[in-house]
Amino acid sequence: MDAILLTKRQAALRLGVSERTIDNWRASGRLAAVKLSATITRFRPEALDALVGQCEEKTSELVSSST
């Protein structure tokens, strides 16, 4: 079975952010990427889901600590 890989545009649309934000997250290590060549980078849906999960955890921690 072939793995599903998303383009930067697809990842940005799925997360509701800009392509520049995807670049920043990839550069900072927050979002794992798959390098297919020197100019082609793709993203695994699981990596996007993991990033969303991390953001949700941080948000719930902030809410809990402020109450």
MOGI-V612066 format. One record per residue. N is the residue number from 1. RES is the residue in one small letter. OMEGA is omega in whole degrees, -180 to 180 (* if undefined). D_LAST is the distance of its C-alpha to the last C-alpha in whole Angstrom. Layout:
# MOGI-V612066
((N | RES | OMEGA | D_LAST) (N | RES | OMEGA | D_LAST))
This chain:
# MOGI-V612066
((1 | m | 179 | 47) (2 | d | 178 | 46) (3 | a | 177 | 43) (4 | i | 178 | 41) (5 | l | -177 | 40) (6 | l | 173 | 38) (7 | t | 177 | 40) (8 | k | 179 | 37) (9 | r | 179 | 37) (10 | q | 179 | 37) (11 | a | 180 | 34) (12 | a | 179 | 32) (13 | l | -179 | 33) (14 | r | -179 | 31) (15 | l | 180 | 28) (16 | g | 179 | 28) (17 | v | 179 | 29) (18 | s | 176 | 32) (19 | e | 177 | 34) (20 | r | 177 | 34) (21 | t | 176 | 30) (22 | i | 177 | 32) (23 | d | -179 | 34) (24 | n | 180 | 32) (25 | w | 178 | 30) (26 | r | -179 | 33) (27 | a | -179 | 34) (28 | s | 180 | 31) (29 | g | 179 | 31) (30 | r | -178 | 28) (31 | l | 179 | 30) (32 | a | -180 | 33) (33 | a | 176 | 36) (34 | v | 179 | 40) (35 | k | 179 | 43) (36 | l | 176 | 46) (37 | s | -180 | 48) (38 | a | -176 | 48) (39 | t | -176 | 47) (40 | i | 177 | 45) (41 | t | 178 | 41) (42 | r | -176 | 40) (43 | f | 177 | 36) (44 | r | 177 | 36) (45 | p | 180 | 34) (46 | e | 179 | 32) (47 | a | 177 | 31) (48 | l | 179 | 29) (49 | d | 179 | 27) (50 | a | 179 | 26) (51 | l | 178 | 25) (52 | v | 179 | 23) (53 | g | 178 | 22) (54 | q | 180 | 21) (55 | c | 179 | 19) (56 | e | 179 | 17) (57 | e | 180 | 16) (58 | k | 179 | 15) (59 | t | -180 | 13) (60 | s | 176 | 11) (61 | e | 180 | 10) (62 | l | 180 | 9) (63 | v | -179 | 7) (64 | s | -177 | 6) (65 | s | -179 | 6) (66 | s | 180 | 4) (67 | t | * | 0))
